[in-house]
Amino acid sequence: MYNLERYHKLKSMVSALRRVELGFFPSELYYLENLSEKYEVNLYLKRDDLSGFSTFGGNKIRKLEFLFGDIFNQGAEHIFTFGATQSNHALQTALACRRYNLNPILYLVDVIGEGLAEPKANILLDQILDADIKLIEMREDEDEFEAMGRAEELALKQAEEISERESDYYLIPPGGASPIGTVGFINAYLELKKEEFLQNLNFKNIFLAVGTGGTLAGLSAANSYLEDEINVQGMNVTFKDDHYPAEMAELASKALKSAGIEFEVKADEINTDNNYVGDGYEIPSTEANKALKLFAKHEGIFLDPVYTAKAAAGMLDYLKQGRIEKGSDLLFWHTGGTNALFAEKKILGDLV
Ligand SMILES: *Cc1c(COP(=O)(O)O)cnc(C)c1O
């Protein structure tokens, strides 16, 4: 059981924040009959891959609902954000901007080094949306985080050139992982608790892919504040160092604070795992591609090679190792990203 009094408090505090209704929520809680039988658990998907509102949604829509509430409070018109060239977050930000007649400016780091010659998947859609795209090529002595840092400096410079008034522009961090964006996943956790109750379920574990960490921080914040017993297990898709749980605990606490709740999430309440990253971000792994094909073949469900397939490979390995109780209710948060199936071959690897 969890703390019901805190549930109602958190729900009313989050509901009081300004938010735009971008997605189709609650997202479906979807039972996977064949994989449940195969692994002797009750496996459900939380279908944020179908979040709407456009054809290609995903987990960033939940964060953008609260970020755009904040943008409207501020009155900004020029919206900057950051990611890799195939960033799902950048695409979803551009979609939301078009929906609300704002100007999307995307700083995209070319992690895979394919440029813009033959745009595919998200970078193609960004162009159809006529987003202002700034391509950041990686320097030889730089990793993707350093390149992203450089992109943020360049964006701030451009923002200051566009307008002298700070309120005219808004910089959304990579993945939308600001405290206010993270509230989207506090809200998502509350949504899940309601579905769980109505459908008489009792989840023991939630698995999800971790990129910037806003999704994990939001779910963990609500989980910790509600004193809930569910284990929220993040699976990293980029290598994280030992400071990472503390950083995510801080983000989780700040997200609660932006909803008006003073509560400290502790680093040991943040669970992540580096074992299923493979060789790095946007580098395909054999295990992930196997998991992707398994979901397709047994359920007719698509995952993506960059995020969800790596997380699913981790979850399947936990199942094989007996780290998940047989017969228990198990949730995999499907964060979307399947447009990557139409991305560059470098991202797909040995998939076909
Ligand atoms: C961004 C993204 C994630 C990771 O979410 P974070 O909040 O950045 O950790 C997972 N899956 C998909 C498909 C994504 O696009």
The ligand as a Gaussian input file, in Angstrom:
#p B3LYP/6-31G(d) Opt

LIG

0 1
 C       13.810000      10.568000     -24.477000
 C       13.421000       9.168000     -24.529000
 C       13.616000       8.312000     -23.420000
 C       14.321000       8.748000     -22.183000
 O       13.618000       9.697000     -21.441000
 P       14.421000      10.671000     -20.481000
 O       13.385000      11.355000     -19.709000
 O       15.238000      11.580000     -21.346000
 O       15.329000       9.823000     -19.630000
 C       13.175000       7.016000     -23.514000
 N       12.590000       6.554000     -24.640000
 C       12.410000       7.315000     -25.718000
 C       11.794000       6.717000     -26.921000
 C       12.813000       8.658000     -25.696000
 O       12.633000       9.414000     -26.793000

